[in-house]
Amino acid sequence: MELQFIKMQGLGNDYVYVDAAVQEMHGIDEPALARAVSARRFSVGADGLIVMDRCPDADVRMRMYNADGSRGEVCGNGLRCVAKYCRDAGLVTGDTVTVQTDAGVRRARILSGTGRTAVVEVEMGRVERIPERIPVAGRDHRFHLTAGDRTFYLFACSVGNPHAVTFLDSLDLDIERYGRIIGSDRIFPAGANVSFVRPLRVGTLQARVWERGSGETLACGSGACAVTAAAIEEGYAEYGMPVRVILPGGVLTVSVRETGEVTQTGEAVTVFSGVFLWEA
């Protein structure tokens, strides 16, 4: 069958987007489709698949799949792109979009941009530090973990999906290796996204992120939120402060309030649209 899609990216974190109101998705194995479209050099190429559908509780619902077909609860960069798509496609009349995710409803606001690129702010919900709600199989959200030949001090939290953050003097290390070992450790029952962070100055952080199901990515929106929450605990940022998180694909601005509510702001870019020949 011919599958209509749109390729969008947020700081290089790219996904194939399918609108289920335009493209019939009934009977399609979505995890298998995610694996098929994500294969770089052999297909469209992406960090995963996001299927958009209508729902009664928000303007749109998004189902997010990683490149290996596993389901993700939420995607910060994906949320910005979904919001842009909704405005571009006329699904909303203003600049505010509500999106139903597996982690709950998230609100996005398009701040600027009417063409290929838009700047979007997303309310990501509350940062969760209680171990059983992350989930982490331990009594604290901060702990040491040995991964191969190194021991890392980790800060764990949830931003709708589980994250582990570690602060280092240098990011010159094998992110794929250590990220995979940490993110799949049994202390994380649902796995975890892993952020390796180098503080540059108060309010400015450099990060590389290993994302479960996809590997190292150029950017991770929820990861940048977790990084900022960890930075506040470690004294590299303050509540309410706009924090610049520098990722390989660009910069996200993140702010965490004392209540734990977090917002992230960055670009959403439409790359191209096309037709994928899907053979189930």
Salt bridges, closest charged atoms under 4 A:
ASP14 OD2 - LYS7 NZ 3.28
ASP14 OD1 - ARG40 NH2 2.75
ASP19 OD2 - ARG54 NH2 3.17
GLU30 OE2 - ARG63 NH2 2.78
ASP47 OD1 - ARG40 NH2 3.18
ASP53 OD2 - ARG63 NH1 3.65
GLU73 OE1 - ARG212 NH2 2.25
ASP88 OD2 - LYS84 NZ 2.59
ASP95 OD1 - ARG87 NH1 3.58
ASP102 OD1 - ARG61 NH2 2.75
ASP102 OD2 - ARG71 NE 2.95
GLU121 OE1 - ARG109 NH2 3.28
GLU128 OE1 - ARG126 NH1 3.90
GLU128 OE1 - ARG133 NH1 3.66
ASP140 OD1 - HIS141 ND1 3.18
ASP149 OD1 - ARG177 NH1 3.43
GLU216 OE2 - ARG208 NE 2.82
GLU233 OE2 - ARG129 NE 2.84
GLU233 OE2 - HIS141 NE2 3.09
GLU233 OE1 - ARG142 NH1 3.16
